């Protein structure tokens, strides 16, 4: 197990651990989108579309 920033990261996470991380990341993303929309007046849908386009350009090595 590796520790990064005080967070334990298993060497080979289980499917449940990966699902938990993805759910947490999704919640963080939604919170950021809502904050940015409120701060800028840009619609949440427009921000999500831009975020989706950016994520299509960057695929983390862990996911192929």
C-alpha positions in Angstrom: 0.0 0.0 0.0 1.2 3.5 -0.9 0.5 6.6 1.1 0.0 9.9 -0.7 -0.9 13.0 1.2 -1.9 10.9 4.2 -4.3 8.8 2.1 -3.6 5.1 1.8 -3.7 3.8 -1.8 -3.8 0.1 -2.3 -1.4 -1.3 -4.9 -4.2 -3.3 -6.6 -7.5 -1.7 -5.7 -10.6 -3.9 -5.7 -13.6 -3.1 -8.0 -15.4 -1.7 -4.9 -12.5 0.6 -4.0 -12.3 1.9 -7.6 -16.0 2.5 -7.6 -15.8 4.4 -4.3 -13.0 6.6 -5.7 -15.0 7.3 -8.9 -18.1 8.2 -7.0 -16.1 10.6 -4.8 -14.5 12.1 -7.9 -17.9 12.5 -9.5 -19.2 14.3 -6.4 -16.2 16.6 -6.3 -16.6 17.4 -10.0 -20.3 18.2 -9.6 -19.6 20.5 -6.6 -16.9 22.3 -8.7 -19.3 22.7 -11.6 -22.0 24.1 -9.4 -19.5 26.5 -7.8 -18.1 27.7 -11.1 -21.6 28.2 -12.6 -22.7 30.3 -9.6 -19.5 32.3 -9.7 -19.5 33.0 -13.4 -23.1 32.7 -14.6 -22.1 30.1 -17.1 -24.7 27.3 -17.2 -23.9 24.0 -15.5 -24.7 22.2 -18.8 -22.2 24.3 -20.7 -19.5 23.6 -18.1 -20.2 19.9 -18.2 -20.0 19.8 -22.0 -16.6 21.6 -21.9 -15.4 19.3 -19.1 -16.4 16.3 -21.2 -14.5 17.6 -24.2 -11.4 18.1 -22.1 -11.7 14.6 -20.6 -11.9 13.1 -24.0 -8.5 14.6 -24.8 -6.9 13.3 -21.6 -7.1 9.6 -20.8 -5.2 8.7 -17.6 -2.7 5.9 -18.2 -4.4 3.7 -15.6 -7.5 3.6 -17.7 -5.8 3.0 -21.0 
